[in-house]
């Protein structure tokens, strides 16, 4: 008997359906195979300040374009099975090294086959957020890879009092 995917559904105030766990991953995979974009509300602070908790994130299918350092990829964690959206900081022979911009350490290698798609749009307060996805994404990936991005973000928050 084939195991059934475990999904957690909750109805939030305002009638919004919340989906998490493997159900979210399965839904994203199904949408990507149809070459359609997938939108969801981000949860967590690992990509702050470029993607903040509550931002609307659009994942686009990979199609023919290859992933490169600086791109923000959606993939499934091998340990938890959760959907993760983090930046590619290095291409490796076994896939990609990925890391949240606000994370203390890299996630480890992620194979290209495990990547569902790439972030194509981020919306905050009804407006598109472009910073962190343009040409500066390569510099952000480099700073993250060498371990100085997070300390820079922490210092910048103290100086200009940015909320995560």
C-alpha positions as CSV (number, residue, x, y, z in Angstrom):
1,X,0.0,0.0,0.0
2,X,1.4,3.4,-1.0
3,X,1.9,5.8,1.9
4,X,-0.4,8.8,1.9
5,X,1.3,12.3,1.9
6,X,0.9,14.0,5.3
7,X,-0.5,17.5,5.1
8,X,-1.6,19.8,7.8
9,X,-4.5,22.1,6.9
10,X,-5.7,24.9,9.1
11,X,-8.3,27.6,8.4
12,X,-7.0,30.9,9.6
13,X,-9.0,34.1,10.4
14,X,-10.5,35.5,7.3
15,X,-11.1,32.1,5.8
16,X,-7.5,31.6,4.6
17,X,-6.5,28.0,4.2
18,X,-3.0,27.3,5.6
19,X,-1.1,24.3,4.3
20,X,2.2,23.0,5.6
21,X,4.3,19.8,5.8
22,X,4.6,17.4,2.9
23,X,1.3,18.5,1.5
24,X,2.7,22.0,0.6
25,X,5.7,20.3,-1.0
26,X,3.5,17.9,-3.0
27,X,1.3,20.8,-4.2
28,X,4.3,22.9,-5.2
29,X,5.8,19.9,-7.1
30,X,2.5,19.4,-8.9
31,X,2.2,23.0,-9.9
32,X,5.8,23.2,-11.1
33,X,5.3,20.1,-13.4
34,X,2.6,22.1,-15.1
35,X,5.0,25.0,-15.7
36,X,2.9,27.4,-13.6
37,X,4.0,29.8,-10.9
38,X,3.1,29.1,-7.3
39,X,2.5,31.8,-4.7
40,X,2.5,31.5,-0.9
41,X,3.1,33.5,2.2
42,X,6.6,33.1,3.6
43,X,7.1,32.1,7.2
44,X,10.3,32.5,9.1
45,X,13.3,34.9,9.3
46,X,16.0,32.9,7.6
47,X,16.0,35.1,4.4
48,X,15.5,38.5,6.2
49,X,15.8,41.2,5.3
50,X,15.4,40.3,1.6
51,X,12.4,38.0,2.2
52,X,10.6,38.7,5.5
53,X,8.0,36.7,7.4
54,X,4.6,37.3,5.8
55,X,5.9,38.3,2.4
56,X,4.2,36.8,-0.6
57,X,6.7,34.7,-2.6
58,X,6.2,33.5,-6.1
59,X,8.1,30.3,-7.2
60,X,8.5,29.9,-10.9
61,X,9.3,26.7,-12.7
62,X,13.0,26.2,-13.8
63,X,12.2,25.5,-17.5
64,X,15.5,25.7,-19.5
65,X,17.3,28.3,-17.4
66,X,19.9,26.9,-15.1
67,X,20.2,27.9,-11.5
68,X,23.2,30.1,-10.6
69,X,24.7,31.4,-7.4
70,X,22.6,34.2,-6.2
71,X,19.3,32.7,-7.3
72,X,16.8,31.9,-4.5
73,X,15.7,28.3,-4.8
74,X,12.7,26.3,-3.4
75,X,13.7,22.8,-2.3
76,X,12.7,20.2,0.3
77,X,14.8,19.6,3.4
78,X,16.1,16.1,3.6
79,X,16.0,16.2,7.4
80,X,12.6,17.7,8.0
81,X,10.7,17.3,4.7
82,X,9.7,21.0,4.9
83,X,9.8,23.3,2.0
84,X,12.7,25.8,2.2
85,X,13.4,28.9,0.2
86,X,17.1,29.8,0.4
87,X,19.8,31.4,-1.7
88,X,22.2,29.4,-3.8
89,X,25.7,30.4,-2.7
90,X,27.8,28.0,-4.7
91,X,27.5,25.5,-7.5
92,X,29.1,22.1,-6.6
93,X,29.6,18.8,-8.4
94,X,26.9,17.2,-6.2
95,X,24.4,20.1,-6.7
96,X,24.3,23.4,-4.8
97,X,25.3,24.8,-1.5
98,X,22.3,26.8,-0.2
99,X,22.0,29.2,2.7
100,X,19.4,31.5,4.2
101,X,20.7,35.1,4.0
102,X,20.0,35.4,7.8
103,X,21.2,31.9,8.7
104,X,24.2,31.1,10.7
105,X,25.3,28.2,8.5
106,X,24.6,26.6,5.1
107,X,22.0,24.0,4.6
108,X,24.4,21.6,3.0
109,X,24.4,20.3,-0.5
110,X,21.1,20.2,-2.4
111,X,20.9,18.2,-5.6
112,X,19.5,19.9,-8.7
113,X,16.8,17.2,-8.8
114,X,15.5,18.3,-5.4
115,X,15.0,21.9,-6.5
116,X,11.4,22.7,-7.4
117,X,11.8,26.2,-8.8
118,X,13.2,29.6,-8.2
119,X,11.8,32.7,-6.6
120,X,10.6,35.1,-9.3
121,X,8.8,37.6,-7.3
122,X,8.5,38.9,-3.7
123,X,5.7,41.1,-2.5
124,X,5.5,43.1,0.7
125,X,2.6,45.3,1.6
126,X,1.2,45.0,-1.9
127,X,4.4,46.2,-3.6
128,X,7.1,44.2,-5.4
129,X,10.5,43.9,-3.6
130,X,13.3,43.7,-6.1
131,X,16.4,44.2,-3.9
132,X,18.1,40.9,-3.4
133,X,17.0,39.4,-6.7
134,X,18.7,41.7,-9.2
135,X,22.3,41.9,-10.1
136,X,23.3,42.3,-6.5
137,X,22.2,38.7,-5.8
138,X,25.6,37.5,-6.8
139,X,27.4,39.7,-4.3
140,X,24.9,38.7,-1.6
141,X,25.7,35.0,-2.4
142,X,29.4,35.6,-2.2
143,X,29.1,37.5,1.1
144,X,27.0,34.6,2.5
145,X,29.3,32.0,1.2
146,X,32.3,33.5,3.0
147,X,30.3,34.0,6.1
148,X,30.1,37.8,6.4
149,X,26.6,38.5,5.2
150,X,24.8,37.7,8.4
151,X,27.2,39.7,10.6
152,X,26.7,42.7,8.2
153,X,22.9,42.3,8.4
154,X,23.1,42.2,12.3
155,X,25.2,45.4,12.4
156,X,23.1,47.2,9.9
157,X,20.0,46.4,11.9
158,X,21.6,47.9,15.0
159,X,22.7,51.0,13.2
160,X,19.5,51.8,11.3
161,X,17.1,49.8,13.4
162,X,15.7,47.5,10.7
163,X,13.0,45.1,11.9
164,X,13.4,41.5,10.6
